[in-house]
């Protein structure tokens, strides 16, 4: 927190240097909600936070699909590309299995 504003370091994680700071006002105070008047953050801040969490969730799902934790959906044209970290982990998985991308352990083995 920075004086009633949320500061987010962009590009932090997996060894990346911060690419910049993103600042937006939280506008905390009493606001009308579906449950009546509540002390909460403002609508714009809530929308921004929800959008960013949605983006993180979509990226995490794309990474999990790439790592083989989920089946690839038949129709999902706007799924983001896997992150560099997920690609690196997948290469490590393949190297540990001997470089083959066939089967998933003992169930997928030929013998």
C-alpha positions as a Markdown table, in Angstrom:
| # | Residue | x | y | z |
|---|---|---|---|---|
| 1 | Unk | 0.0 | 0.0 | 0.0 |
| 2 | Unk | 1.2 | 3.5 | -0.8 |
| 3 | Unk | -1.0 | 6.2 | 0.6 |
| 4 | Unk | -4.4 | 4.8 | -0.3 |
| 5 | Unk | -3.1 | 3.4 | -3.6 |
| 6 | Unk | -2.2 | -0.1 | -4.6 |
| 7 | Unk | 1.3 | -0.5 | -6.1 |
| 8 | Unk | 2.0 | -3.5 | -8.2 |
| 9 | Unk | 5.5 | -4.5 | -9.4 |
| 10 | Unk | 5.1 | -5.6 | -13.0 |
| 11 | Unk | 7.3 | -8.4 | -14.3 |
| 12 | Unk | 8.4 | -9.7 | -10.9 |
| 13 | Unk | 8.8 | -13.5 | -10.6 |
| 14 | Unk | 10.9 | -16.3 | -11.8 |
| 15 | Unk | 14.0 | -14.2 | -11.7 |
| 16 | Unk | 12.7 | -11.4 | -13.8 |
| 17 | Unk | 13.6 | -7.8 | -13.0 |
| 18 | Unk | 10.7 | -5.5 | -12.3 |
| 19 | Unk | 9.7 | -3.8 | -15.5 |
| 20 | Unk | 7.8 | -1.0 | -13.8 |
| 21 | Unk | 5.3 | 0.0 | -11.1 |
| 22 | Unk | 1.5 | 0.1 | -11.7 |
| 23 | Unk | -0.3 | 2.4 | -9.4 |
| 24 | Unk | -4.1 | 2.9 | -9.0 |
| 25 | Unk | -6.2 | 4.4 | -6.3 |
| 26 | Unk | -8.1 | 2.0 | -4.1 |
| 27 | Unk | -10.8 | 4.6 | -3.3 |
| 28 | Unk | -11.6 | 2.9 | 0.0 |
| 29 | Unk | -14.6 | 4.2 | 1.9 |
| 30 | Unk | -18.3 | 3.6 | 2.2 |
| 31 | Unk | -19.8 | 2.4 | -1.1 |
| 32 | Unk | -23.2 | 1.1 | -2.1 |
| 33 | Unk | -23.1 | -2.7 | -2.9 |
| 34 | Unk | -25.7 | -5.4 | -3.5 |
| 35 | Unk | -25.7 | -6.0 | 0.3 |
| 36 | Unk | -26.2 | -2.3 | 1.1 |
| 37 | Unk | -23.6 | 0.3 | 2.2 |
| 38 | Unk | -20.3 | -1.3 | 3.0 |
| 39 | Unk | -16.8 | -0.1 | 3.7 |
| 40 | Unk | -14.8 | -1.4 | 0.8 |
| 41 | Unk | -12.6 | -0.4 | -2.1 |
| 42 | Unk | -14.2 | 1.5 | -5.0 |
| 43 | Unk | -15.7 | 0.0 | -8.1 |
| 44 | Unk | -12.9 | 0.9 | -10.5 |
| 45 | Unk | -10.3 | -0.6 | -8.1 |
| 46 | Unk | -12.4 | -3.7 | -7.6 |
| 47 | Unk | -12.8 | -4.1 | -11.4 |
| 48 | Unk | -9.1 | -3.7 | -12.0 |
| 49 | Unk | -8.2 | -6.2 | -9.3 |
| 50 | Unk | -10.7 | -8.7 | -10.6 |
| 51 | Unk | -9.5 | -8.3 | -14.2 |
| 52 | Unk | -5.9 | -8.9 | -13.1 |
| 53 | Unk | -6.8 | -12.0 | -11.0 |
| 54 | Unk | -8.7 | -13.3 | -14.0 |
| 55 | Unk | -5.6 | -12.8 | -16.3 |
| 56 | Unk | -3.4 | -14.6 | -13.7 |
| 57 | Unk | -5.9 | -17.5 | -13.5 |
| 58 | Unk | -6.1 | -17.9 | -17.3 |
| 59 | Unk | -2.2 | -17.9 | -17.5 |
| 60 | Unk | -2.0 | -20.4 | -14.7 |
| 61 | Unk | -4.5 | -22.7 | -16.5 |
| 62 | Unk | -2.6 | -22.3 | -19.8 |
| 63 | Unk | 0.6 | -23.3 | -18.0 |
| 64 | Unk | -1.1 | -26.3 | -16.4 |
| 65 | Unk | -2.4 | -27.5 | -19.8 |
| 66 | Unk | 1.1 | -27.2 | -21.2 |
| 67 | Unk | 2.5 | -29.2 | -18.3 |
| 68 | Unk | -0.1 | -32.0 | -18.9 |
| 69 | Unk | -2.1 | -31.4 | -15.8 |
| 70 | Unk | -5.3 | -30.8 | -17.8 |
| 71 | Unk | -6.5 | -32.0 | -21.2 |
| 72 | Unk | -6.1 | -29.4 | -23.9 |
| 73 | Unk | -9.6 | -27.9 | -24.5 |
| 74 | Unk | -11.0 | -28.5 | -28.0 |
| 75 | Unk | -12.1 | -24.9 | -28.4 |
| 76 | Unk | -10.2 | -22.2 | -26.6 |
| 77 | Unk | -8.8 | -19.9 | -29.2 |
| 78 | Unk | -8.0 | -17.1 | -26.8 |
| 79 | Unk | -6.0 | -19.2 | -24.3 |
| 80 | Unk | -2.6 | -17.5 | -23.7 |
| 81 | Unk | 0.6 | -19.1 | -24.6 |
| 82 | Unk | 2.4 | -20.9 | -21.8 |
| 83 | Unk | 4.8 | -18.9 | -19.7 |
| 84 | Unk | 8.6 | -19.3 | -20.1 |
| 85 | Unk | 8.6 | -20.9 | -16.7 |
| 86 | Unk | 6.1 | -23.6 | -17.8 |
| 87 | Unk | 8.0 | -24.3 | -21.0 |
| 88 | Unk | 11.2 | -24.7 | -18.9 |
| 89 | Unk | 9.4 | -27.1 | -16.5 |
| 90 | Unk | 8.0 | -29.1 | -19.4 |
| 91 | Unk | 11.5 | -29.5 | -20.9 |
| 92 | Unk | 12.8 | -30.7 | -17.5 |
| 93 | Unk | 9.9 | -33.2 | -17.3 |
| 94 | Unk | 10.7 | -34.5 | -20.8 |
| 95 | Unk | 14.4 | -34.8 | -20.0 |
| 96 | Unk | 13.6 | -36.7 | -16.8 |
| 97 | Unk | 11.6 | -39.2 | -18.9 |
| 98 | Unk | 14.3 | -39.6 | -21.5 |
| 99 | Unk | 13.0 | -37.0 | -23.9 |
| 100 | Unk | 9.9 | -38.8 | -24.9 |
| 101 | Unk | 6.5 | -37.0 | -25.0 |
| 102 | Unk | 4.6 | -40.3 | -25.3 |
| 103 | Unk | 2.4 | -41.6 | -22.5 |
| 104 | Unk | 2.1 | -40.3 | -18.9 |
| 105 | Unk | 4.2 | -42.7 | -16.8 |
| 106 | Unk | 3.6 | -46.4 | -16.4 |
| 107 | Unk | 0.1 | -46.3 | -17.9 |
| 108 | Unk | 1.4 | -44.9 | -21.2 |
| 109 | Unk | 4.5 | -47.1 | -21.4 |
| 110 | Unk | 4.7 | -49.8 | -24.1 |
| 111 | Unk | 6.2 | -52.4 | -21.8 |
